[in-house]
Amino acid sequence: MPDQRNQRVCQLLADLVAFDTVSDRSNLPLITYIERYLASFGITGRRIPDETGQKAALWVTIGPEDRPGMVLSGHTDVVPVAGQDWSSDPFTLIERDGKLYGRGTTDMKGFVAVCLAMVPEMARAKLATPIHLAISYDEEVGCIGVRPLLHELNRGAVKPLACFVGEPTQMDVTIGHKGKQAVRATFRGLAAHSSLAPSGVNAVEYAAELITEIRRRAIALATEGPHDAMYDVPHTTLLTSIVQGGTALNIVPDRCVMEFEARGLGIKESKEVTDAIVAWAKATIEPAMRKIDPACGIDFEEFVEYPALDMPPDHPVVTLAKQLAGRNRHAKVGFGTEAGLFVGIAGIPAVVIGPGSIERAHKPDEFVELSELLDCAGFIERLIAHCAKNPG
């Protein structure tokens, strides 16, 4: 059985990696593959398509459908490989010294492959509590694809008991992650010849004022704001990441676009931070721009948002996760996941626990160790045993 499981995990991971599911592409071929695999065990999933019809999430129930169950959640999309120096084809799984290389092996097709590999055991187990698979899309571009699925769950008659999100934590039970709010600011200035600079409205220079204020507030958050020592970076972070403006040296730039983000400790903190910055800019920068030309100003757009996760350490789902993982400790991580949305949108308690390390994600030669995948399989095996003897 162990050898068969190993082979099943590796084959499924190889098949999943072979689908190029970079977030700007359709994931439907991969979803169809999963549906056919599940059908071989007499299991049918339910698609939740996006508005374009080019992507879909998949909701699967194994066991009784009239009882609340346990969710295993993973996403199908991966980050781009363009410009990265890979030693081999990133969409062909390569095994070297117990390490499995390929785009998405750690983040997070490895977890999805393990979940699928354990489906035969789930189907045989006569589950008293169902196990659900929640397979989403567009997580890498703002945790988008899981939201319609969660709204569907809210309309259902039975709400799941808990969710395990399989992002890479080296199978550490993770009870918290920061939330994120990203804002795009488009400065509308007034062009002029650079020799007549005072008659124009320099969009780049006004953007620089906002960047300076963001930097000042970032320092204040680091030195004076709330701290949580469980995080690698124990405070809310704030930064400007992209700035684009200007066309020629001798033209006062009439447009500048900048993007900034906050990653907050608390459930609402990241949005509170960015909202305060927007309010400051509208009160301080915009009036100065409009004094020269009333048509000038700043357009703000929130384009990425997901809430923080902050599960109490003594919550029953945390205790269960520790029992299934065989670990007593818990952790928090700086990167975002869909777990905060399971809690925030659907009211489903969630923890993050999965194979691999986030330090390998998004990089060339991304890999997961086979031993890590097998540890995850052991976690799911114990979850199956728990759900077989404990009705929801």
Secondary structure, 3 states (H helix, E strand, C coil): CHHHHHHHHHHHHHHHHHCCCECCCCCHHHHHHHHHHHHCCCCCEEEEECCCCCCEEEEEEECCCCCCCEEEEEECCECCCCCCCCCCCCCCCEEECCEEECCCHHHHHHHHHHHHHCHHHHHHCCCCCCEEEEEECCCCCCCCCHHHHHHHHHHCCCCCCEEEECCCCCCCCEEEECEEEEEEEEEECECEEHHHHHHCECHHHHHHHHHHHHHHHHHHHHHHCCECCCCCCCECEEEEEEEEECCCCCEECCEEEEEEEEEECCCCHHHHHHHHHHHHHHHHHHHHHHHHCCCCEEEEEEEEEECCEECCCCCHHHHHHHHHHCCCCCEEECCCCCHHHHHHHHCCCEEECCCCCHHHCCCCCCEEEHHHHHHHHHHHHHHHHHHHHCCC
